[in-house]
Every structure is written in structure tokens, then in C-alpha cells.
Amino acid sequence: MLKKRLFTPGPTSVPEEVLLEMASPVMHHRTDEFIKIAGEVFEDLKYVFQTKNDVFIIASSGTGAMEASVVNFLSEGDRVIVISGGKFGERFKDIALAYKLDVIPVELEWGKKMSTDRIKDLLEKNSSVKAVFGTLCETSTGTHFDIKCLGEIVSHYENTLFVVDTISSLGAIPCLTDEWKIDVVVTGSQKAFMLPPGLSFISVSEKAWKKAETSNLPKYYFNLKKYKKTLAKNDFPFTIPVSLVVGLRKSLNIIKTTGIEKIWEEHHLRGEATRQAMVAAGLKLLSESPSDAVTAVVLPEGIDGEKLVKVLRTKYGMSIAGGQDHLKGKIIRISHLGWQDEFDVLTAITGVGVGLKEMGCEIDIEKGLSVARQILFPSQ
Ligand SMILES: Cc1ncc(COP(=O)(O)O)c(C=O)c1O
């Protein structure tokens, strides 16, 4: 029997204590018992988001919250800037176009850094921009974007909202929603939150609520005004997946007890160890600004990344992710998200070495492992 190991950047492993919690009998969502749980969850989400703003829970994958961030605060024809340096930035652009927004696309080469001056210039030249959309970690390339700096820039524009996709990064790397002046933050349950897929979360600033008053884009299920009304009673407008919320209470409890700063440090250590190990083993990183959430590694010429992913999954039970779109077959992506420890990092590195060897490609995995071990266990 294969032991399954999940190193994909979502879904990620779920701790046993969260799984057990979700296995408890399903309760009705309009009961005092559930409303009490929801109340705790709404409060604890603010801690992970580092915000005083309300955080809403939607029964959808992360893309649902992305769509909510477009339809609730904008109106047809509104001009918006969408920064995209990969698959998920492109998704924001597609959603904005689907709702007939006037998109100024800022397209970056995949894996490259963003120049915040470019956004500053664009805002200076386009005073009518109603929102800037960015991504904290572009999961398709493992790239970290300087959201803090962008938040400062956008905050000078009274009429412009700053919307950030943190689906693969909130709860893994710093995202200081209020301090960084982010109006709308969207994320999902299946990554750093250590839960199965199925819930998305969205925080909304006062500045964004003002825009909501005049927004005329069509919306029903994702109409956050409905969610705001029910939030006052720790309730939801529609039937929420109660078992996921019960699991969320547990995972938020783990996050709170561990401390968010410690969790960020742990992700940093795992990311750093993986990156340095890959380079020491003779491989190249894709991103010039790597994120601690996920590492994208360029494969040697002639190695089929899709096959490597398949070999690891079918023969060894280890799931890593491959590349998307033009990077399909060319890179692999190893997640550091959520419920992982130092030994998981060593296992993932070993897996890459074993898989590549099986495909006839020898890398210096011993050297990589030794470098990673020194980073993970510095006192030994
Ligand atoms: C940065 C980012 N944005 C958006 C998404 C889409 O989220 P979902 O698949 O939960 O709809 C993902 C999923 O991997 C992501 O990593």
C-alpha cells in the first residue's frame, strides 16, 4: 500500500485533529451550537488576516471569492489595473473582462519581479482607475509580489481599491491586511488553512464598502451585502458546509495557538531549505522573487516534468505539482504550505532526486539534502 504524501500547492495535508473534528455528526446551521462556532471562526479569521475588517466565508473555491471581489465593488465599464505574472493573475483579468470592466493589463514575464514604479506611473496617468488587482504569491511560478509597497502606492488614491489574491499565501507568509492598506483580501481553505477545498474567505475595508453602495455589476450568490447582514448574527445567507466550518474552527485554533509569526517563520525555513537544496543539487529556480509558499524548480533539458509528477504519484504516492500553460512539462512545484514539518521537506527533496534518477537524470541530491538539513536543523 502506498503512503500518500501531498506536496501540491493546494489541496494540502489536513491534520488528523481537524479531520476528526470534521467527522463529528453534521449539525444544523441555524442552531445556537453552530452559531457559537461560527462566531469564534469569524473572530479568529481576523487574526489570520491581520485585520479589523469583517471577514466573510463563502461556500466556494478561491475563485468564488475572486469573483466576489470584482462584482461587489465595481460597475460596468470601470477602469481597473490587473497585474498578472502567471496563471492566477490572468484569472483575475479574465473575471474582470467577463464583467465588462475596462482592464489595463500589467503583464509580467512568468517568474519575474514586478516594478512598483510601473504601477505608480499607471495610476498617475489614469486617474479614473477604480481598482488595482494583485497577487501575493503567484502559485503558477512560486513568485512573491511586493504587496506592502503596492498598498502604500494605491492608498494615495481615494477612489481606487486595492484587491489582493492571497489564495496560496495567507496564513503562510506575512499579509498584514490593515497595515499594508489592502481593501479586499481573498483566500481559500485548501492551502495554509489546512482544510479541504470548499470555503473561500474575503475581507472588506470601509473604503470598499463605500464602493459597494454604487456597484452595479450583476450578483446574487456572491452579493456580500447579504453576507454582511447575516454576519451580524454570526450567520450565513445560504447553507454553509457546516463540517468545513467545524474543521476551520480547529485549524484556526492550531494557527492561533502556534502564533502566526511562528508559522510564517516555519514556512520561510521550509522554503529556504528547499530552494537552497535544489540549487545545491544542480537545479535552477524559476522565480527571481521566490515565495515561501511554493517553490518552482526548472527541470533539466529533456526531462518531461509531467512524467516526473506522474512517476512520483503513482510509484511513490508523492504528489507534487507540474507546470501550467507554457511551463507544462518544464517545471515542478513543491508546496511548503500548511501542515508540514522539517522531515516533510527532506522527504520532498529526496522524492525529486529519486524521481529524476528513475528518469535517467542524475542530480547531486545528497548535496541538496545536506544543505537542507543544515538549514532545518542548524544546531546539529
Ligand atoms: C494564487 C491563486 N489564485 C487563485 C487560485 C484559484 O483557486 P481555486 O482553485 O480554489 O478556485 C489558486 C489556486 O491554486 C491560486 O493559487
The ligand as an SDF file (V2000), in Angstrom:
LIG
                    3D

 16 16  0  0  0  0  0  0  0  0999 V2000
   -2.9590   32.3730   -6.2780 C   0  0  0  0  0  0  0  0  0  0  0  0
   -4.1620   31.5770   -6.6310 C   0  0  0  0  0  0  0  0  0  0  0  0
   -5.2500   32.2180   -7.0720 N   0  0  0  0  0  0  0  0  0  0  0  0
   -6.3840   31.5560   -7.3950 C   0  0  0  0  0  0  0  0  0  0  0  0
   -6.4580   30.1910   -7.2920 C   0  0  0  0  0  0  0  0  0  0  0  0
   -7.7280   29.5040   -7.6490 C   0  0  0  0  0  0  0  0  0  0  0  0
   -8.2920   28.9940   -6.5010 O   0  0  0  0  0  0  0  0  0  0  0  0
   -9.3650   27.8180   -6.5440 P   0  0  0  0  0  0  0  0  0  0  0  0
   -8.7810   26.7170   -7.3450 O   0  0  0  0  0  0  0  0  0  0  0  0
   -9.5280   27.4920   -5.0840 O   0  0  0  0  0  0  0  0  0  0  0  0
  -10.5910   28.3770   -7.1390 O   0  0  0  0  0  0  0  0  0  0  0  0
   -5.3570   29.4680   -6.8530 C   0  0  0  0  0  0  0  0  0  0  0  0
   -5.3970   28.0090   -6.7690 C   0  0  0  0  0  0  0  0  0  0  0  0
   -4.4020   27.3310   -6.7980 O   0  0  0  0  0  0  0  0  0  0  0  0
   -4.1810   30.1820   -6.5000 C   0  0  0  0  0  0  0  0  0  0  0  0
   -3.1040   29.5370   -6.0510 O   0  0  0  0  0  0  0  0  0  0  0  0
  1  2  1  0
  2  3  1  0
  2 15  2  0
  3  4  2  0
  4  5  1  0
  5  6  1  0
  5 12  2  0
  6  7  1  0
  7  8  1  0
  8  9  2  0
  8 10  1  0
  8 11  1  0
 12 13  1  0
 12 15  1  0
 13 14  2  0
 15 16  1  0
M  END
$$$$
